[in-house]
Amino acid sequence: MATFSERLKFVRKGAGLSQEEAAQALDIRYSTYRRYEQGGTEPVVSDAARIADFFAVPLDFLAGRTDE
């Protein structure tokens, strides 16, 4: 589990949210959020940091730099 998309999906499912619920909570378009999880695109750093804060995980975890 090393890619941003895989880790994002992992933390979202751990939070018990659907993609649509996560997108709404993060104020991100659903189609954009879905592309993040599908690996079609990655967010800019400021959005990635906001996503990490929302899911209460380190940005380094989402980026694949650490497994903690």
Backbone as CSV, one residue per row, in Angstrom:
resi,resn,N_x,N_y,N_z,CA_x,CA_y,CA_z,C_x,C_y,C_z
1,MET,0.851,-1.185,0.000,0.000,0.000,0.000,0.889,1.239,0.000
2,ALA,1.311,1.662,-1.172,2.270,2.743,-1.217,1.772,4.002,-1.918
3,THR,0.742,3.893,-2.734,0.341,5.071,-3.490,-0.641,5.942,-2.717
4,PHE,-0.669,7.209,-3.078,-1.589,8.151,-2.453,-3.020,7.648,-2.576
5,SER,-3.396,7.194,-3.760,-4.776,6.771,-3.983,-5.166,5.595,-3.091
6,GLU,-4.276,4.625,-2.949,-4.562,3.465,-2.097,-4.691,3.864,-0.637
7,ARG,-3.820,4.734,-0.199,-3.858,5.161,1.200,-5.076,6.032,1.488
8,LEU,-5.436,6.863,0.527,-6.630,7.693,0.703,-7.863,6.811,0.846
9,LYS,-7.981,5.821,-0.002,-9.104,4.893,0.073,-9.103,4.157,1.411
10,PHE,-7.929,3.749,1.870,-7.783,3.038,3.139,-8.290,3.880,4.311
11,VAL,-7.873,5.148,4.384,-8.288,5.983,5.518,-9.762,6.355,5.421
12,ARG,-10.262,6.537,4.192,-11.684,6.858,4.045,-12.544,5.695,4.522
13,LYS,-12.193,4.495,4.081,-12.959,3.324,4.506,-12.851,3.127,6.010
14,GLY,-11.663,3.397,6.583,-11.479,3.299,8.022,-12.353,4.271,8.784
15,ALA,-12.659,5.393,8.150,-13.532,6.394,8.767,-15.001,6.066,8.541
16,GLY,-15.274,5.038,7.748,-16.652,4.641,7.501,-17.423,5.579,6.595
17,LEU,-16.719,6.223,5.672,-17.353,7.181,4.777,-17.385,6.668,3.349
18,SER,-18.384,7.062,2.612,-18.412,6.806,1.178,-17.547,7.875,0.504
19,GLN,-17.237,7.667,-0.760,-16.491,8.689,-1.493,-17.270,9.995,-1.519
20,GLU,-18.553,9.894,-1.738,-19.379,11.094,-1.808,-19.406,11.836,-0.474
21,GLU,-19.506,11.107,0.623,-19.517,11.734,1.945,-18.185,12.414,2.237
22,ALA,-17.087,11.753,1.879,-15.764,12.339,2.102,-15.600,13.604,1.267
23,ALA,-15.993,13.540,0.007,-15.887,14.709,-0.869,-16.694,15.877,-0.319
24,GLN,-17.895,15.588,0.139,-18.751,16.644,0.680,-18.135,17.246,1.937
25,ALA,-17.629,16.411,2.825,-17.030,16.901,4.070,-15.779,17.738,3.799
26,LEU,-15.055,17.382,2.740,-13.828,18.096,2.394,-14.078,19.281,1.469
27,ASP,-15.332,19.470,1.055,-15.710,20.524,0.119,-14.927,20.397,-1.191
28,ILE,-14.891,19.151,-1.690,-14.241,18.826,-2.954,-15.312,18.229,-3.856
29,ARG,-15.268,18.531,-5.133,-16.222,17.916,-6.056,-16.065,16.403,-6.005
30,TYR,-17.176,15.708,-6.052,-17.156,14.240,-5.991,-16.292,13.651,-7.096
31,SER,-16.395,14.172,-8.306,-15.614,13.640,-9.424,-14.115,13.823,-9.188
32,THR,-13.742,14.906,-8.571,-12.333,15.147,-8.261,-11.854,14.164,-7.206
33,TYR,-12.642,14.006,-6.154,-12.271,13.069,-5.096,-12.152,11.657,-5.657
34,ARG,-13.081,11.262,-6.490,-13.056,9.928,-7.090,-11.769,9.714,-7.897
35,ARG,-11.343,10.738,-8.640,-10.089,10.634,-9.401,-8.884,10.491,-8.480
36,TYR,-8.932,11.147,-7.303,-7.849,10.977,-6.334,-7.731,9.509,-5.930
37,GLU,-8.861,8.882,-5.653,-8.840,7.483,-5.216,-8.542,6.519,-6.359
38,GLN,-8.872,6.894,-7.569,-8.606,6.031,-8.714,-7.181,6.193,-9.229
39,GLY,-6.476,7.183,-8.713,-5.105,7.409,-9.142,-4.979,8.204,-10.426
40,GLY,-6.091,8.787,-10.881,-6.054,9.579,-12.100,-5.373,10.918,-11.927
41,THR,-5.397,11.424,-10.706,-4.749,12.698,-10.390,-4.470,12.728,-8.893
42,GLU,-3.599,13.636,-8.513,-3.306,13.827,-7.095,-3.537,15.294,-6.745
43,PRO,-3.925,15.559,-5.514,-4.197,16.947,-5.122,-2.909,17.754,-4.982
44,VAL,-3.065,19.057,-5.055,-1.933,19.933,-4.749,-1.609,19.765,-3.267
45,VAL,-0.439,20.157,-2.866,0.027,19.921,-1.500,-0.916,20.512,-0.456
46,SER,-1.419,21.704,-0.680,-2.302,22.315,0.319,-3.593,21.500,0.492
47,ASP,-4.130,20.978,-0.594,-5.331,20.138,-0.489,-5.003,18.794,0.141
48,ALA,-3.853,18.225,-0.188,-3.436,16.954,0.414,-3.277,17.118,1.924
49,ALA,-2.730,18.241,2.356,-2.562,18.504,3.782,-3.926,18.625,4.470
50,ARG,-4.870,19.263,3.808,-6.222,19.395,4.361,-6.901,18.028,4.463
51,ILE,-6.688,17.180,3.471,-7.241,15.827,3.496,-6.627,15.040,4.648
52,ALA,-5.315,15.147,4.809,-4.634,14.446,5.904,-5.167,14.924,7.253
53,ASP,-5.350,16.216,7.409,-5.889,16.759,8.661,-7.296,16.236,8.916
54,PHE,-8.118,16.191,7.873,-9.489,15.723,8.027,-9.525,14.274,8.525
55,PHE,-8.671,13.437,7.956,-8.646,12.031,8.344,-7.722,11.764,9.535
56,ALA,-7.126,12.815,10.070,-6.249,12.734,11.249,-5.096,11.753,11.043
57,VAL,-4.461,11.872,9.877,-3.268,11.079,9.587,-2.175,12.033,9.112
58,PRO,-0.916,11.656,9.296,0.165,12.510,8.800,0.156,12.575,7.271
59,LEU,0.488,13.706,6.732,0.591,13.849,5.282,1.617,12.862,4.731
60,ASP,2.679,12.616,5.484,3.688,11.646,5.049,3.091,10.255,4.865
61,PHE,2.073,9.904,5.647,1.415,8.607,5.464,0.696,8.572,4.127
62,LEU,-0.098,9.602,3.841,-0.818,9.627,2.567,0.150,9.650,1.384
63,ALA,1.273,10.307,1.566,2.257,10.408,0.485,3.093,9.141,0.340
64,GLY,2.946,8.205,1.249,3.701,6.963,1.161,5.099,7.035,1.729
65,ARG,5.379,8.091,2.482,6.713,8.271,3.052,6.900,7.567,4.391
66,THR,5.795,7.182,5.026,5.851,6.470,6.288,4.652,5.546,6.376
67,ASP,4.775,4.503,7.161,3.669,3.577,7.332,2.901,3.818,8.627
68,GLU,3.227,4.883,9.321,2.574,5.179,10.612,1.569,6.306,10.466
